C-alpha cells in the first residue's frame, strides 16, 4: 500500500506575536497523521497568500522567506528518500525524528569494536598480553568479513544486531572459516564482550545474546608420562641448542609455568618461602594471578646451570630462553630423538606438571591450583586431568577400609 504524504505551509493567526506578525507553520500529513511545527519565520497577515502557501510579492523579504520554505520542502523529500533507502517505515514518527533532529544518535559496530581494541593496545604489557590484542584484532576482521558475506555491508547499526545475526555469524565461522567448535565459540565470546560494552552504556535496549547458547567442548589434555619425562632427562644431546631447549622445557615441567612466564623470570623472583626453602614468586601474565612455586631439586639444578650464561647476565633473565616458535620447533626434534610419539609443544610441560609431577604423586588439587595460578579450583579440574592411576589408588584406600569394616562386622 502506497503511503500518502502531504506538505502544507500556513500562517497561524492564533499565535501572533507582540508586533502582530504571524508565525509560518509546517503541516506534514502521513497517512492521515499530522505533524505541525513552526518554521520560526514571521509574516504580516496581509502579505501571506493562503492559496499559494507562500509570501506575496518579490521583495527581498518575500524571496528570502519563500526560499526558506522551498528548502523545507527539500528536507521533507530528503527525509523520505533516506527512510526508503534504509528500508524504514514512512511513518510520522520517523519523519519527526529526521526533520526535528530528535532521532537517536546512530552507533555503528565497527568504531565501537575498534575503540575497544585501541584501548587494549595501549594497555599491552600492563593489563593485557600481546596475544589478547591479536585475538580481538582477528575477531574484528572476522566480524567485518561476515557482514560483507551475509549483508554486503562493512558496518551495521548496533540496534540492528539480533539473535539471527549472532546465529548466522557462528554458522559463518564454522562453515566459511572452517573453525573448530571451541575456536568458533571463542570468537563469538569476543564479540559478546563488545555487546556487553553497548549494554553497559545503555546503547542497546535488549541483549541479542539473551537466548544464545554455546558450549566449549572439553579438550583432551596431552601430557608426558613419568617414563617419557625420564627419557628426556637422561638423553644426552649432541648440540647445545637441543640441550638448552630440553632444560627449559623440564624447568616448566617441574614448575608449571607457561612459556611467557618463564621468559619473564628474573633472579628477583626467587625468594625464601614459608618453609624456609627457596620458592618462585611471580604473577601469570595471562590472568595476573599470583603463582608461588617451591623449587624442586631438578628446577634448582637447571637454575644453577645457567646462572652465569651471558644472556642471563646481560638481560637480567633467570634462563636464556629462545622464542616460543623456535622452542616448539626444537621440541618436535627432541620428541623424535627420545621416541616420544606425541606432538611435543612447550605448553605440554604445564599439563605434565599438573598431572604427572603433582596430582599423580598425591599433591592435593588445591595446592596444584595455587601453584598454577588459577583463580578457582574449577579451572584446575579441567586443566589437570585426574589420572586413572590416581583414581585406582584412591579407590584402593576406600576398598581396604570397607574390607576392614566387613571383617570387624563378621567378627563381632
C-alpha positions in Angstrom: 0.0 0.0 0.0 1.4 3.4 -1.0 2.0 5.9 1.7 0.1 9.2 1.3 2.3 12.2 2.2 1.2 15.9 2.0 3.0 19.1 3.0 1.4 22.5 3.7 2.6 25.9 4.9 0.3 28.3 6.7 0.4 31.5 8.8 -1.1 30.7 12.2 -3.3 33.6 13.2 -3.8 32.3 16.8 -0.1 32.6 17.5 0.5 36.3 16.5 3.4 37.9 18.3 3.5 41.3 20.1 4.1 43.0 16.8 1.1 41.4 15.1 3.2 39.2 12.9 2.0 35.6 12.3 4.3 32.6 12.6 4.6 30.4 9.5 3.9 26.8 10.4 4.6 23.5 8.6 1.9 20.8 8.5 3.1 17.4 7.4 0.5 14.6 7.0 1.5 11.0 6.6 -1.4 8.5 6.1 -3.8 10.8 8.0 -1.4 11.5 10.9 -0.3 15.1 11.4 3.0 16.8 12.4 2.9 20.5 12.9 5.9 22.7 13.8 7.0 26.3 13.4 9.5 27.5 10.8 10.4 30.3 13.1 9.7 32.7 10.3 7.1 35.5 10.7 5.0 37.4 8.2 2.3 40.2 8.1 -1.2 38.7 7.6 -1.8 40.9 4.5 1.4 39.7 2.8 0.6 36.0 3.2 -1.1 34.0 0.3 -3.2 31.2 1.8 -3.9 29.8 -1.8 -0.2 29.7 -2.8 1.1 28.8 0.7 3.8 31.4 0.4 4.6 35.1 0.9 3.3 37.6 -1.7 5.4 39.9 -3.7 9.1 40.0 -4.9 10.7 41.9 -2.2 13.9 40.7 -0.6 12.0 39.6 2.5 9.5 37.6 0.3 12.3 36.0 -1.7 14.1 35.0 1.5 11.1 33.5 3.2 9.9 31.7 0.1 13.4 30.2 -0.5 13.4 29.0 3.1 10.0 27.3 2.6 11.4 25.6 -0.6 14.3 24.4 1.4 11.9 22.9 4.0 10.2 21.0 1.1 13.6 19.6 0.0 14.3 18.5 3.6 11.0 16.6 3.7 11.8 14.9 0.3 15.4 14.1 1.5 14.0 12.6 4.7 11.6 10.5 2.6 14.3 9.2 0.3 16.6 8.3 3.3 13.9 6.4 5.0 13.2 4.4 1.8 16.9 3.8 1.3 17.2 2.4 4.9 14.1 0.3 4.5 12.4 2.2 7.4 8.7 2.8 7.6 7.4 6.1 6.2 5.7 7.0 9.5 5.0 10.4 11.1 7.3 9.4 13.9 10.3 8.7 11.6 9.7 12.0 9.7 9.6 13.8 13.0 12.9 12.3 14.1 14.5 13.3 10.8 13.1 16.8 10.4 13.3 17.9 14.1 16.6 16.2 14.9 15.1 14.1 17.6 16.5 10.9 16.0 18.7 8.9 18.4 22.3 9.0 17.6 23.2 6.1 15.3 26.0 4.0 16.8 27.9 1.7 14.4 29.5 -1.6 15.4 33.0 -1.3 13.9 34.0 2.1 15.5 32.9 0.7 18.9 34.9 -2.6 18.3 37.9 -0.6 17.1 37.8 1.7 20.1 37.8 -1.4 22.4 40.9 -2.8 20.5 42.7 0.6 20.7 42.3 0.6 24.4 43.7 -2.9 24.7 46.6 -1.9 22.5 47.5 1.0 24.9 47.5 -1.5 27.8 49.5 -4.3 26.3 52.3 -5.2 28.7 50.3 -3.5 31.6 47.0 -5.2 31.8 46.9 -7.3 28.6 49.2 -9.7 26.7 50.0 -9.1 23.1 48.1 -12.3 22.3 44.9 -10.7 23.6 45.2 -7.8 21.2 45.9 -10.2 18.3 42.8 -12.2 19.2 40.5 -9.2 19.2 42.1 -7.8 16.1 41.3 -11.0 14.3 37.8 -11.0 15.8 37.1 -7.6 14.3 38.4 -8.7 11.0 36.2 -11.8 11.0 33.2 -9.7 12.0 33.6 -7.3 9.1 34.1 -10.3 6.7 31.0 -11.9 8.0 28.9 -8.7 7.4 30.2 -8.4 3.9 29.4 -12.1 3.2 25.9 -12.0 4.8 24.6 -8.5 4.2 27.0 -7.0 1.7 27.8 -4.2 4.2 31.0 -3.2 6.0 29.3 -1.9 9.2 26.0 -2.1 11.0 24.0 -0.1 13.5 24.3 -1.9 16.8 20.5 -1.7 17.3 20.1 -4.0 14.2 22.1 -6.8 15.8 19.8 -9.6 16.9 19.8 -13.3 17.7 19.7 -14.1 14.0 22.9 -12.0 13.4 24.8 -14.0 16.1 23.5 -17.4 14.9 24.5 -16.6 11.3 27.9 -15.3 12.5 28.5 -18.6 14.3 27.4 -20.5 11.2 29.8 -18.5 9.1 32.7 -19.1 11.5 32.1 -22.9 11.4 31.4 -23.2 7.6 33.1 -20.5 5.6 36.0 -20.0 8.1 36.1 -23.7 8.9 36.6 -23.0 12.6 36.5 -25.9 15.1 33.8 -25.7 17.8 36.0 -24.1 20.6 37.5 -21.6 18.2 34.1 -20.5 16.9 32.8 -20.2 20.5 35.8 -18.1 21.5 35.3 -15.6 18.6 31.6 -15.3 19.5 32.6 -14.7 23.1 34.9 -11.9 22.0 32.0 -10.4 20.0 29.8 -10.7 23.1 32.2 -8.5 25.0 31.6 -5.7 22.6 27.8 -6.2 23.0 28.3 -6.0 26.8 30.0 -2.7 26.4 27.0 -1.4 24.4 24.6 -2.7 27.1 26.6 -1.1 29.9 26.4 2.3 28.1 22.6 1.9 27.6 23.1 2.0 23.8 21.0 -1.2 23.5 17.6 -1.8 24.9 17.9 -5.6 24.9 20.7 -8.2 24.8 20.9 -10.1 21.5 22.7 -12.8 23.4 19.8 -13.4 25.8 18.7 -16.7 24.2 22.0 -17.7 22.7 23.8 -20.8 24.0 27.1 -22.3 23.1 29.3 -24.8 24.8 33.1 -25.3 24.8 34.0 -28.9 24.3 36.5 -30.2 26.8 39.8 -30.9 25.1 41.8 -34.0 26.0 45.0 -32.6 27.6 48.2 -34.0 26.3 50.9 -34.6 28.9 54.0 -36.7 29.3 54.2 -39.8 31.4 56.8 -40.3 34.1 58.7 -42.6 31.8 58.7 -40.0 28.9 59.9 -37.2 31.3 62.7 -39.5 32.5 63.7 -40.3 28.9 64.1 -36.6 28.2 66.1 -36.1 31.4 68.5 -39.0 30.7 69.0 -38.3 27.0 72.4 -36.8 26.0 72.1 -34.4 23.1 75.0 -33.6 20.8 74.0 -30.0 20.3 74.0 -27.3 22.9 70.8 -25.9 21.2 68.7 -29.1 22.0 70.2 -29.3 25.5 69.1 -25.8 26.3 65.6 -26.3 25.0 65.4 -29.6 26.9 66.5 -27.9 30.1 64.0 -25.1 29.9 61.2 -27.5 28.9 62.0 -29.6 32.0 62.0 -26.4 34.1 58.4 -25.8 33.1 57.6 -29.5 33.7 58.6 -29.0 37.3 57.2 -25.5 37.9 54.0 -25.5 35.8 54.9 -22.1 34.4 53.8 -21.2 30.9 56.3 -20.0 28.2 55.7 -16.3 28.7 56.0 -16.6 32.5 59.3 -18.5 32.2 60.6 -15.9 29.8 59.7 -13.0 32.2 61.5 -14.6 35.2 64.5 -12.8 36.8 66.6 -13.7 39.8 64.5 -11.3 41.9 61.5 -13.7 41.5 63.3 -16.2 43.7 63.0 -15.8 47.5 62.5 -17.9 50.6 59.1 -19.3 51.2 57.1 -20.1 54.4 59.0 -23.4 54.8 62.4 -21.7 54.7 63.2 -23.2 51.2 63.6 -21.2 48.0 60.4 -20.6 46.0 59.5 -18.8 42.8 57.1 -15.8 43.4 55.6 -14.5 40.2 52.3 -13.4 38.5 50.9 -15.1 35.5 50.8 -12.7 32.6 47.6 -14.3 31.2 45.5 -13.7 34.3 47.7 -11.6 36.6 47.1 -14.1 39.4 49.9 -15.0 41.8 51.9 -18.2 41.4 54.0 -19.3 44.3 56.0 -22.4 43.5 58.5 -24.3 45.7 61.8 -25.0 43.8 62.3 -28.8 43.3 65.9 -30.3 43.0 65.6 -30.6 39.2 64.5 -27.0 39.0 67.4 -25.8 41.1 69.9 -27.7 39.0 68.7 -26.0 35.9 68.8 -22.5 37.5 72.4 -23.2 38.7 73.4 -24.5 35.3 72.6 -21.2 33.5 73.4 -18.8 36.4 76.4 -17.4 34.5 75.1 -17.6 31.0 75.8 -14.4 29.1 72.2 -13.8 28.1 71.0 -14.2 31.7 73.7 -11.7 32.9 73.2 -9.1 30.1 69.4 -9.2 30.0 68.7 -9.9 33.7 67.0 -13.2 33.0 66.8 -16.4 35.1 67.1 -18.6 32.0 68.3 -18.0 28.4 65.0 -18.8 26.7 64.5 -18.8 22.9 61.4 -17.7 21.1 58.3 -19.8 21.5 58.3 -20.7 17.8 61.9 -21.9 18.0 61.3 -23.8 21.3 58.3 -25.7 19.8 60.3 -26.5 16.6 63.2 -27.9 18.6 60.9 -29.8 20.9 59.5 -31.7 17.9 63.1 -32.7 17.2 63.6 -33.8 20.8 60.4 -35.9 20.7 61.8 -37.7 17.7 65.2 -38.4 19.3 63.5 -39.6 22.5 61.0 -41.7 20.6 58.0 -39.9 22.1 55.0 -40.3 19.8 53.3 -37.1 20.9 53.3 -33.7 19.3 55.6 -32.0 21.8 54.9 -28.3 22.5 56.1 -26.1 25.3 52.6 -25.9 26.8 52.6 -29.7 27.3 55.1 -29.0 30.1 52.4 -27.2 32.1 50.0 -30.1 31.6 52.7 -32.5 32.7 53.3 -30.5 35.9 49.6 -30.6 36.7 49.3 -34.4 36.1 52.4 -36.5 36.2 54.5 -34.3 38.5 51.9 -33.3 41.1 48.5 -35.0 41.0 49.9 -38.4 40.3 52.2 -38.1 43.2 49.4 -37.2 45.7 49.7 -33.4 45.7 46.2 -32.1 46.6 44.4 -30.4 43.8 44.0 -27.2 45.9 47.9 -26.9 46.1 48.2 -27.6 42.4 45.6 -24.9 41.6 47.5 -22.4 43.7 50.9 -23.2 42.0 49.3 -23.0 38.6 48.0 -19.5 39.4 44.4 -20.5 38.7 41.7 -18.2 40.2 39.4 -21.0 41.0 39.6 -24.8 41.5 37.2 -25.5 38.7 39.8 -24.3 36.2 42.3 -26.8 37.6 39.8 -29.6 37.5 39.5 -29.1 33.7 43.2 -28.4 33.3 44.7 -31.1 35.4 43.3 -34.5 34.3 42.7 -36.8 37.2 44.6 -39.9 36.1 43.2 -43.4 36.2 46.2 -44.4 38.3 45.3 -41.8 40.9 41.7 -42.9 40.9 42.8 -46.5 41.4 45.0 -45.6 44.3 42.2 -43.6 46.0 39.7 -46.4 45.5 42.2 -49.0 46.9 42.3 -47.0 50.1 38.4 -47.0 50.2 38.4 -50.7 49.3 40.7 -51.5 52.2 38.6 -49.5 54.6 35.4 -51.2 53.5 37.0 -54.6 53.7 38.2 -53.8 57.3 34.6 -52.8 58.3 33.2 -56.1 56.8 35.8 -58.1 58.7 35.0 -56.3 62.0 31.3 -56.9 61.5 31.8 -60.6 60.9 34.0 -60.9 63.9 31.5 -59.2 66.2 
